[in-house]
Amino acid sequence: MGCEGSFINISLRSPSLKSDVNTVLCPDNGYDERFFVDQFEAVAQSNDQVMADDNLQLHVSIARSRNGGV
């Protein structure tokens, strides 16, 4: 997917969530997907009711690190 030093931005949107779930996975956090899961759980817990059948939009973008060279 990415390469060493890359940054992976994950964004989840849903009409039933009060706010988007946004997480950046990077070398500093070991690309640990738990950061995304923790963010999702925090947003979901703050909702009175999360509709399981709502549309979800998941966006993933990768910023790859350029090492050396021109």
C-alpha positions in Angstrom: 0.0 0.0 0.0 2.3 2.8 1.2 5.9 2.7 1.9 8.0 3.3 4.9 7.4 6.8 6.2 4.0 7.1 4.4 1.0 8.7 6.0 -2.5 7.1 5.7 -5.5 9.3 6.2 -8.8 7.5 6.9 -12.1 9.3 7.0 -15.5 7.8 7.7 -18.8 9.7 7.2 -22.3 8.7 7.9 -25.6 10.7 8.3 -26.1 9.1 11.7 -22.8 10.2 13.1 -22.6 13.6 14.8 -19.1 14.1 13.4 -16.8 12.4 10.9 -14.2 9.9 12.1 -10.8 11.0 11.0 -7.5 9.3 11.7 -4.0 9.5 10.4 -1.8 6.4 10.6 1.9 7.1 10.4 5.3 5.8 11.6 4.9 7.7 14.9 1.8 5.6 15.8 3.1 2.4 14.2 0.3 2.4 11.6 -1.9 0.9 14.4 -5.5 0.6 13.1 -6.6 0.7 16.8 -6.3 4.5 16.5 -9.1 4.5 13.9 -11.2 2.0 15.9 -10.8 4.1 19.0 -11.9 7.3 17.2 -14.9 5.5 15.7 -15.9 4.1 19.1 -15.7 7.6 20.7 -17.9 9.2 18.0 -20.4 6.3 18.1 -20.7 6.4 21.9 -21.4 10.1 21.8 -24.5 9.5 19.5 -27.9 8.8 21.0 -28.6 6.4 18.2 -26.4 5.1 15.4 -28.3 3.8 12.5 -26.7 0.6 11.3 -28.4 0.7 7.9 -27.2 4.2 7.0 -24.9 4.8 4.1 -21.2 4.9 5.0 -18.5 6.8 3.1 -15.0 5.6 3.7 -12.2 7.6 2.2 -8.5 6.4 2.4 -5.7 8.5 1.0 -2.0 7.7 1.2 0.8 10.3 1.1 3.9 8.3 0.3 7.3 9.5 1.5 9.8 10.4 -1.1 13.3 9.4 0.0 16.4 10.6 -1.7 16.8 11.3 -5.4 15.5 14.1 -7.5 
